[in-house]
């Protein structure tokens, strides 16, 4: 088989690494890819939003399966473009990717089908939003409706902060058109857990649990980022929690999308809050999380291509999804100053120390080759160093030890990824 992966980040590197292990794959491509992905795939200089060029490439090269890693092309309808040309593609169509593309849609869906989530109101008028906030209970959460690189969520402690938040999202358009509509949501307390799942339109198979760290600084301080690290599994995701979610959240979401005439095929990422009243949905994503993929895929025992094919064919019920009885921790190495401003172009050393290792991996997020052929930094999040261990504490120790092998100018990382496991 010839396989094409669309995207260029750490998630796509993890997908390429996993896909390359499949005996079904004879040739792997990635568009546009990065310096790390180039080890496994032929990188193609086509942007993730250039749908017609991507489809033309897939036709010309005889691509048997395309895996879409990123949210923007999914929400933009890349799957529809591929399917219209008879190309096999793994991911939801545009009318199903709205599950991530519009927070207002997903909240309304949960309300209609009684899927547990926080109380909320949707607003398209900033004046009405401000009036509503004057009677609200704090803290409160403001969410830009559309895609905002994981950063369009503001937690406001008081009315002054909230009014400023409305201004940022809806008037100043800090997150662009994502702020044309806004969700105001009750603030939930509890442990956050991420659960990714494969879906074939009717059947859902959940993967192992994980937990992300969004804030830039130690102790969950600083600005929201795309994610500074993850661990898997979550010790807080118990058998009882799983049974509740399977019954009241996971399958009901798949059934709801089908009932709405938007059958979902691909990945549904469930962002959950384990509240005192029980698990509730914080958010849905329509693709693998980044950096959740970097801890979930190394623990997955199945052939990724086989599972993706089953989702496309509607035969997921025949797959026995299995994960190793171990743990993984990913520490993101970023450019100092991320997510605001940072310098790029620093040479990276030590990457060769990870070659052919099965206990730790380095997934490239923001890298490229310079004119001299060296791998250099090319983004805010540069690398994700993932290590396995018998349990979370061992995996965490291994990940921090492994990150010492890699060096580059202005390297920055959090020192407390997975610290929550000490409280479990």
C-alpha positions as CSV (number, residue, x, y, z in Angstrom):
1,X,0.0,0.0,0.0
2,X,0.9,3.6,-0.6
3,X,-0.1,5.8,2.3
4,X,-0.2,9.6,2.6
5,X,-0.3,11.5,5.9
6,X,-1.5,15.1,5.9
7,X,0.2,17.4,8.5
8,X,3.6,18.6,9.8
9,X,3.6,18.3,13.6
10,X,4.5,16.0,16.4
11,X,1.2,14.1,16.0
12,X,1.9,13.5,12.3
13,X,5.4,12.3,13.2
14,X,3.9,9.8,15.6
15,X,1.4,8.7,13.0
16,X,4.2,8.2,10.4
17,X,6.4,6.3,12.9
18,X,3.4,4.0,13.7
19,X,2.3,3.6,10.1
20,X,5.9,2.7,9.0
21,X,5.7,-0.3,11.3
22,X,2.8,-1.8,9.3
23,X,3.7,-4.6,6.9
24,X,0.9,-3.3,4.7
25,X,2.8,-0.1,3.9
26,X,5.3,-0.2,1.0
27,X,5.6,3.5,0.6
28,X,4.8,6.4,2.9
29,X,4.4,10.1,2.0
30,X,3.7,13.1,4.2
31,X,2.5,16.6,3.1
32,X,4.1,18.8,4.1
33,X,5.9,16.8,6.8
34,X,9.0,17.9,8.8
35,X,12.6,17.0,9.3
36,X,11.8,14.1,11.6
37,X,9.0,12.6,9.5
38,X,11.5,12.5,6.6
39,X,13.1,9.5,8.3
40,X,10.0,7.4,7.6
41,X,8.2,9.2,4.7
42,X,8.9,11.1,1.5
43,X,7.9,14.6,2.4
44,X,5.9,16.4,-0.3
45,X,5.9,20.2,-0.5
46,X,2.1,20.7,-0.5
47,X,0.3,22.6,2.3
48,X,-2.3,20.9,4.5
49,X,-5.0,23.3,3.2
50,X,-4.2,22.8,-0.5
51,X,-7.0,20.3,-1.0
52,X,-7.0,20.1,-4.8
53,X,-3.2,19.7,-5.0
54,X,-3.3,17.0,-2.3
55,X,-6.0,15.1,-4.1
56,X,-4.2,15.4,-7.4
57,X,-1.0,14.1,-5.8
58,X,-2.9,11.2,-4.3
59,X,-4.4,10.3,-7.7
60,X,-1.1,10.6,-9.6
61,X,0.9,8.6,-7.1
62,X,-1.8,5.9,-6.7
63,X,-2.2,6.5,-2.9
64,X,-4.3,3.7,-1.4
65,X,-5.1,5.5,1.9
66,X,-4.7,9.1,3.2
67,X,-4.7,9.8,6.9
68,X,-5.5,13.4,7.9
69,X,-3.7,14.4,11.0
70,X,-4.7,18.1,11.5
71,X,-8.0,19.8,12.5
72,X,-8.0,22.7,9.9
73,X,-8.2,20.5,6.8
74,X,-10.8,18.2,8.4
75,X,-13.0,21.1,9.3
76,X,-12.4,22.7,5.9
77,X,-13.6,19.6,4.1
78,X,-10.5,17.8,2.8
79,X,-12.2,14.4,3.2
80,X,-15.1,15.5,1.0
81,X,-12.7,16.6,-1.7
82,X,-10.9,13.2,-1.6
83,X,-14.0,11.1,-1.5
84,X,-15.5,13.0,-4.5
85,X,-12.5,11.8,-6.5
86,X,-12.9,8.2,-5.4
87,X,-9.9,8.4,-3.0
88,X,-9.8,6.4,0.3
89,X,-9.3,8.7,3.2
90,X,-9.3,8.3,7.0
91,X,-11.1,11.2,8.8
92,X,-14.5,12.7,9.2
93,X,-16.3,14.6,6.4
94,X,-16.9,18.3,6.8
95,X,-20.4,17.9,8.2
96,X,-19.0,15.6,10.9
97,X,-15.8,17.5,11.7
98,X,-18.1,20.3,12.9
99,X,-18.0,18.4,16.1
100,X,-14.7,20.1,16.7
101,X,-15.1,23.0,14.3
102,X,-18.0,24.6,16.2
103,X,-18.2,24.5,20.0
104,X,-21.7,25.9,19.8
105,X,-22.7,23.0,17.6
106,X,-21.2,20.4,19.9
107,X,-22.7,22.0,23.1
108,X,-26.2,22.0,21.4
109,X,-25.7,18.4,20.3
110,X,-24.9,17.3,23.9
111,X,-27.9,19.2,25.3
112,X,-30.2,17.6,22.7
113,X,-29.0,14.1,23.3
114,X,-28.5,14.4,27.1
115,X,-24.7,13.9,27.0
116,X,-23.3,15.2,30.3
117,X,-21.5,18.6,29.9
118,X,-21.3,21.9,31.6
119,X,-24.2,24.4,31.6
120,X,-23.7,27.0,28.8
121,X,-25.1,29.7,26.6
122,X,-24.1,30.6,23.0
123,X,-23.7,34.2,21.8
124,X,-23.2,36.0,18.5
125,X,-23.8,39.4,19.9
126,X,-21.0,40.7,22.2
127,X,-23.3,43.2,24.0
128,X,-25.7,40.3,24.9
129,X,-22.8,38.3,26.1
130,X,-21.6,41.1,28.4
131,X,-25.1,41.6,29.8
132,X,-25.4,37.8,30.5
133,X,-22.0,37.9,32.4
134,X,-23.3,40.6,34.8
135,X,-25.6,38.0,36.3
136,X,-23.2,35.0,36.0
137,X,-21.4,33.0,38.7
138,X,-17.6,33.1,38.7
139,X,-15.2,31.7,37.8
140,X,-16.6,31.2,34.3
141,X,-15.3,29.9,31.0
142,X,-15.3,31.8,27.6
143,X,-14.7,29.7,24.4
144,X,-14.3,31.0,20.9
145,X,-16.6,28.9,18.8
146,X,-14.2,27.9,16.0
147,X,-10.7,26.5,15.7
148,X,-8.1,28.5,17.7
149,X,-5.0,26.2,17.9
150,X,-6.1,25.0,21.3
151,X,-5.9,28.5,22.7
152,X,-9.4,30.0,22.3
153,X,-10.5,29.2,25.9
154,X,-10.4,31.8,28.7
155,X,-11.0,31.1,32.3
156,X,-12.2,34.3,34.0
157,X,-12.1,34.8,37.7
158,X,-14.3,37.9,37.9
159,X,-16.6,40.2,35.8
160,X,-13.8,42.5,34.8
161,X,-11.8,39.6,33.4
162,X,-14.8,38.2,31.6
163,X,-15.8,41.5,30.0
164,X,-12.2,41.9,28.8
165,X,-12.4,38.3,27.5
166,X,-15.5,39.1,25.4
167,X,-13.6,42.1,24.0
168,X,-10.6,39.9,23.1
169,X,-12.6,37.1,21.5
170,X,-15.6,38.9,19.8
171,X,-14.5,42.5,19.2
172,X,-10.7,42.4,18.9
173,X,-10.9,39.0,17.1
174,X,-7.8,37.7,18.9
175,X,-8.6,34.3,17.5
176,X,-9.8,35.6,14.1
177,X,-13.2,34.4,12.8
178,X,-13.2,31.6,15.5
179,X,-14.6,34.4,17.7
180,X,-17.6,35.3,15.6
181,X,-19.6,33.2,18.0
182,X,-18.8,32.4,21.6
183,X,-19.8,29.9,24.2
184,X,-20.0,31.0,27.9
185,X,-19.8,27.9,30.1
186,X,-19.9,27.1,33.8
187,X,-16.5,26.4,35.3
188,X,-16.2,22.8,36.2
189,X,-13.8,21.4,38.8
190,X,-12.1,18.0,38.8
191,X,-9.4,16.0,37.0
192,X,-9.1,16.4,33.3
193,X,-8.7,13.3,31.2
194,X,-8.4,12.7,27.4
195,X,-9.8,9.6,25.8
196,X,-9.2,9.1,22.0
197,X,-11.3,6.7,20.0
198,X,-11.6,5.1,16.6
199,X,-15.1,5.4,15.0
200,X,-16.5,3.9,11.8
201,X,-19.9,5.7,11.7
202,X,-21.6,3.4,14.1
203,X,-19.1,1.5,16.2
204,X,-16.7,3.2,18.6
205,X,-13.5,1.7,20.1
206,X,-11.8,3.7,22.7
207,X,-8.0,3.9,23.2
208,X,-6.1,4.2,26.4
209,X,-6.5,7.4,28.5
210,X,-4.1,10.3,28.6
211,X,-3.7,13.7,30.2
212,X,-2.3,16.9,28.6
213,X,-0.6,19.9,30.2
214,X,-1.7,23.0,28.4
215,X,-0.1,25.9,30.3
216,X,3.4,27.1,29.4
217,X,4.9,27.2,32.9
218,X,5.5,24.8,35.8
219,X,2.6,24.4,38.2
220,X,0.1,25.1,35.4
221,X,1.1,28.8,35.2
222,X,1.5,31.0,32.2
223,X,-0.3,31.1,28.9
224,X,-2.3,28.3,27.2
225,X,-0.2,26.4,24.6
226,X,-0.8,23.6,22.2
227,X,0.4,21.3,25.0
228,X,3.6,21.0,26.9
229,X,3.5,17.3,27.6
230,X,1.3,14.3,28.3
231,X,1.2,11.0,30.2
232,X,-0.8,7.8,29.6
233,X,-2.7,6.1,31.2
234,X,-4.4,8.5,33.6
235,X,-4.6,6.9,37.1
236,X,-7.8,8.8,37.6
237,X,-9.6,7.1,34.7
238,X,-10.9,4.1,36.6
239,X,-12.9,1.1,35.4
240,X,-16.1,2.7,36.9
241,X,-15.4,6.0,35.0
242,X,-14.9,4.1,31.8
243,X,-18.1,2.1,32.2
244,X,-20.1,5.4,32.8
245,X,-18.5,7.1,29.8
246,X,-19.1,4.1,27.5
247,X,-22.8,4.2,28.4
248,X,-23.6,7.9,28.7
249,X,-20.9,9.7,26.6
250,X,-19.0,7.7,23.9
251,X,-21.6,5.6,22.1
252,X,-24.3,8.3,22.6
253,X,-22.1,10.8,20.8
254,X,-21.6,8.4,17.8
255,X,-25.3,7.7,17.8
256,X,-26.2,11.4,18.0
257,X,-24.0,12.3,15.0
258,X,-25.6,9.5,13.0
259,X,-29.1,10.6,14.0
260,X,-28.2,14.2,12.8
261,X,-27.2,12.9,9.4
262,X,-23.6,13.4,10.1
263,X,-22.1,9.9,10.5
264,X,-18.6,10.2,12.0
265,X,-15.7,8.2,10.7
266,X,-12.2,8.8,12.1
267,X,-11.0,9.9,15.5
268,X,-13.2,11.4,18.2
269,X,-11.1,12.9,21.0
270,X,-13.1,13.2,24.2
271,X,-11.8,15.9,26.6
272,X,-13.4,14.9,29.9
273,X,-13.7,16.5,33.3
274,X,-14.1,14.1,36.2
275,X,-16.4,16.3,38.3
276,X,-17.8,15.5,41.8
277,X,-21.1,14.9,40.0
278,X,-19.5,12.4,37.5
279,X,-17.6,12.6,34.2
280,X,-18.7,15.5,31.8
281,X,-17.5,16.4,28.3
282,X,-15.3,19.5,28.2
283,X,-14.7,19.3,24.4
284,X,-14.6,17.2,21.4
285,X,-11.8,17.1,18.8
286,X,-12.1,15.3,15.4
287,X,-8.5,14.0,15.2
288,X,-5.7,12.6,17.3
289,X,-4.5,15.0,20.0
290,X,-1.1,16.6,19.9
291,X,0.8,15.6,22.1
292,X,-1.6,12.9,23.2
293,X,-0.8,10.8,20.1
294,X,2.8,10.8,21.1
295,X,2.0,8.7,24.3
296,X,-1.0,6.7,23.0
297,X,0.4,5.4,19.7
298,X,3.6,3.9,21.3
299,X,1.4,1.9,23.7
300,X,-1.0,0.7,20.9
301,X,-0.4,-2.9,19.9
302,X,-2.5,-3.0,16.8
303,X,-1.5,-2.2,13.2
304,X,-2.6,1.5,12.7
305,X,-3.3,1.0,9.0
306,X,-5.6,-2.1,9.7
307,X,-7.6,0.0,12.2
308,X,-7.9,3.0,9.9
309,X,-9.0,0.7,7.1
310,X,-11.7,-0.8,9.3
311,X,-13.0,2.7,10.2
312,X,-13.2,3.6,6.5
313,X,-14.9,0.2,5.6
314,X,-17.3,0.2,8.6
315,X,-15.9,-3.0,10.0
316,X,-14.4,-1.6,13.3
317,X,-16.6,-4.1,15.3
318,X,-14.2,-6.8,14.0
319,X,-11.1,-5.1,15.5
320,X,-9.9,-6.0,19.0
321,X,-8.1,-2.8,20.1
322,X,-5.2,-3.5,22.4
323,X,-2.8,-1.4,24.4
324,X,0.4,-2.6,26.3
325,X,0.2,-2.8,30.1
326,X,2.8,-0.1,30.5
327,X,3.0,3.7,30.7
328,X,4.3,6.6,28.6
329,X,5.3,10.2,29.3
330,X,6.0,12.9,26.7
331,X,7.9,16.1,27.6
332,X,7.7,18.8,25.0
333,X,10.9,20.7,24.2
334,X,9.9,24.2,23.2
335,X,11.6,27.4,22.1
336,X,11.9,29.8,25.0
337,X,9.3,32.5,24.7
338,X,6.6,30.2,23.3
339,X,3.7,30.7,22.8
340,X,4.3,34.5,22.3
341,X,7.6,35.2,20.5
342,X,10.7,33.1,20.0
343,X,13.7,32.6,17.8
344,X,14.1,29.8,15.3
345,X,16.9,28.3,13.3
346,X,19.0,26.8,16.1
347,X,20.8,23.5,15.2
348,X,19.6,20.4,17.2
349,X,22.1,17.9,18.5
350,X,21.6,14.4,20.0
351,X,18.8,13.2,17.8
352,X,20.9,10.2,16.6
353,X,20.9,8.8,20.1
354,X,17.3,7.8,19.7
355,X,17.8,5.8,16.6
356,X,16.4,2.2,16.7
357,X,15.4,2.6,20.4
358,X,12.1,1.0,21.5
359,X,12.0,2.5,25.0
360,X,12.1,6.2,24.1
361,X,11.4,8.3,21.0
362,X,11.7,11.9,19.8
363,X,8.8,13.2,17.7
364,X,9.5,16.4,15.7
365,X,6.9,19.2,15.9
366,X,8.7,22.3,14.7
367,X,11.9,21.3,12.8
368,X,13.3,21.6,9.3
369,X,16.5,21.1,7.3
370,X,18.7,24.2,6.8
371,X,20.7,24.9,3.7
372,X,23.6,22.9,5.1
373,X,21.4,19.8,5.7
374,X,21.3,20.2,9.5
375,X,18.1,19.8,11.5
376,X,17.2,23.1,13.1
377,X,14.4,24.5,15.2
378,X,11.4,25.8,13.2
379,X,8.6,26.4,15.7
380,X,7.4,27.1,19.2
381,X,7.0,23.4,20.1
382,X,10.1,21.8,18.6
383,X,10.3,18.2,19.8
384,X,8.3,15.8,22.0
385,X,10.5,13.3,23.9
386,X,8.4,10.2,24.8
387,X,9.6,7.4,27.1
388,X,8.0,4.2,28.1
389,X,8.1,2.6,31.6
390,X,6.5,-0.2,33.6
391,X,4.5,2.4,35.4
392,X,4.0,6.2,35.2
393,X,6.7,7.1,37.6
394,X,9.3,5.0,35.7
395,X,8.1,6.5,32.4
396,X,8.3,10.0,33.8
397,X,11.9,9.5,35.1
398,X,12.9,7.9,31.7
399,X,11.4,10.8,29.7
400,X,13.3,13.5,31.7
401,X,16.5,11.5,31.4
402,X,15.9,11.1,27.7
403,X,15.3,14.8,27.1
404,X,18.8,15.5,28.3
405,X,20.2,13.8,25.2
406,X,18.8,16.6,23.0
407,X,20.2,20.1,22.9
408,X,19.4,23.3,21.0
409,X,19.7,27.0,21.7
410,X,16.8,28.5,23.7
411,X,15.5,25.1,24.7
412,X,12.7,25.3,27.2
413,X,10.5,22.7,28.9
414,X,8.3,22.1,31.9
415,X,9.8,20.2,34.8
416,X,6.5,18.8,36.2
417,X,4.9,16.8,33.4
418,X,3.1,13.9,35.0
419,X,3.5,15.3,38.5
420,X,-0.2,14.6,39.1
421,X,0.6,10.9,39.2
422,X,2.2,11.5,42.6
423,X,-1.2,12.4,44.0
424,X,-3.0,9.4,42.5
